Amino acid sequence: EAVSIAAFRIAAPFIFVEVPFSRMRVDILLPLILVPSLSAAFVPLAGKPPFRSSLAAEGGPPKYEKIIAKLIEAEEVGSGSVMLHIGTDGDEALDYKPGHVLALEIEMPSVASSLNEKNAQDADQNGGWMRGPYTVSRATNNSLDILVKVVGDKSKRMANAAPGTPIKFGGKFHVPIYEGINKEATKRVVLVSTGVGVGPCIGAIEEMVADDGFEAEVNLLASFRTEAEVISRDHLDTLMKENPNKFK
């Protein structure tokens, strides 16, 4: 019986593995997961899997086509965590899924002196726009949901931005969670997350329970430091109640 395991954290690098359930031995060192005994590793693309994505590269950040959007709402979904609901007005449909990592940009505040030196320099080099890598929690043809922890200049600016604030995004890194699962061989999916790493896990769970052809059991092990920081508890409880035979 195959088990798919994924580990997530902020802008989460993730690893899928498949191991025989009877031999599975998992040592968790949060916020990463280590699997010492593997029978087959998930390899999403030819060559080595992209376990790490970064906007920093030799010669500067990678270039990407920027899509113009706007903030619909910055919704607090747990203490210190905000779900950014982002919409586009373009005719071309978006092609993002939970687990994709993208570059997200927002204009720096009018009082630039409030930024740390690194963010200020990067914004100056990017036409006054702060940028960073973030993981997609869910997506439609014209919208994105991105969960962020409010800890630094960029996240504070995004969390406090008013509806209608201009946003830019682009690039596409990593393999989305559900796409990376061997749907025919996998009998159980275990998603392991810490903090806002639960965001793409929630989006992937929504995809799995909506797919009538996917029969694997889905488990979520989400870790938070305090009760107040638990994210989307009511929504997850509802998903469990509505899908008792699949999401447990």
Sequence and secondary structure as in RCSB ss.txt:
>XXXX:A:sequence
EAVSIAAFRIAAPFIFVEVPFSRMRVDILLPLILVPSLSAAFVPLAGKPPFRSSLAAEGGPPKYEKIIAKLIEAE
EVGSGSVMLHIGTDGDEALDYKPGHVLALEIEMPSVASSLNEKNAQDADQNGGWMRGPYTVSRATNNSLDILVKV
VGDKSKRMANAAPGTPIKFGGKFHVPIYEGINKEATKRVVLVSTGVGVGPCIGAIEEMVADDGFEAEVNLLASFR
TEAEVISRDHLDTLMKENPNKFK
>XXXX:A:secstr
 EEEEEEE TT     EEEEGGG   EEETTEEE S  SEE   SSSS      S  TTSS     EEEEEEEEE
EEETTEEEEEEE   SS     TT EEEEEEE  S GGGS HHHHHHHHHTTTEEEEEEEEEEE SSEEEEEEE 
 SHHHHHHHT  TT EEEEEEEES  TGGGS TTTEEEEEEEEEGGGHHHHHHHHHHHHH TT   EEEEEEE S
SGGG  SHHHHHHHHHH TTTB 
